[in-house]
Amino acid sequence: MKRPQDKPKAKSRRKSRLSLIERAYPGGKSVEFPGMKGRRIERIELITAGDYHAVSIRFKKKITLHLVIDPGFTLKANLRDWKDGDGKNIKGWPVIVSGGMRL
């Protein structure tokens, strides 16, 4: 007599808690990196050298979110307060141009 075979279990397609969250945005998209909420930031660095560009966000406990950017770019950074919904500018920094580009 034959024993009934176990059916193979279907693989779960559950998203990882670190899966990117993409949203439509006027003229493009917004990408959120989940799993970062509540982490304490130690420092943020912009690295631009020749053909290598990255934003490195260092958290406490020596965890780093490293964002590599290709090819050339111009970075305009500002700090904004959105408490009232208007995005009041708190601080602006000089424009940063990647190595090899001229403004």
N, C-alpha and C positions, 0 to 999 in steps of 0.2 A: 504494500500500500504506500502510495506517495504522500509525503508530507507537504502541506501547503507552503508555498514559498512566501517569505516576507516581501512585501512591496518595498522597493527602494524609496527611501525618504526624500522628498523634494527639498532641494536646498533653499534655505531661507533667503529672501531677497531684501531683508531688512537693512536699511541704511545705517552706516556707522554713525556714531555720535559726532564724528569729525567730518562727515560728508559736507561738501560745499552747498550753500543755499544760494541759488541764483534767482534774481528778480528782474523783471522788465523795468527799464529806466528810459526816460526820454533820450533817444539817440543811441541807446546801447543797453547795458545791463549793469546790475549791481551784484557783487559776489560777496557773501558773508562767510567768514571762517568760524564755524561754531566750535564750542569747546574752549573758547578763550574767556568767556564771561567769568568774572570773579578772580581772574589771575592778576597778580600784582606785577606791574611793569617796572623793571629795573632801569632799562635804557632803550632808546631807539636810535639806530644808526642808519645813515644813508651811505652806501659804499658805491663809488663810481671810479673805475680804473680801466682805462683802455676800452676793451669790449665787454667788460663785466660790470653789471649794475645790479644792486640789490638793496632792499630795505630789510633790516634785521631788527626784530622786536624781541628783546631779551626779557624774560620773566624771572621772577624769583625761582629758586630751586633749579637754576641753570637749564631752563627750557627756552628754546628760541623758535620763533616763527620767522622763517627766512623767505622773503619774496624776491625772486630773481626777475629782472626786467630786461627784455630784449626788444629791439636793438637800442637806438638812441632815444633820449627823452629830455624834456624840460619839466622840472618839478616846481610847482608853486604850492607852498605849504602855509596853512593858517589854522589857528585854533579858534573855534566858534562856540558860543553859548546858545543852546537851543531851548532853554527853559521856557522862554516866552513864545517859541515857535517861529521866530524871525531870523535866527542864526546871527546874532550880534557878534561882530568880529572882536576878539579879545587880543590876539597877537598875530602878526604876519612876519614872515621871514623873507630874506632875499631869495630871488629865483636861483635855483640850482640847475646847472646845465651839465649833462653827462659828458664824460671825456670824449674828445674828438668832434664835438658840436660847438658851434659859435652862435651867440645870440645877437 
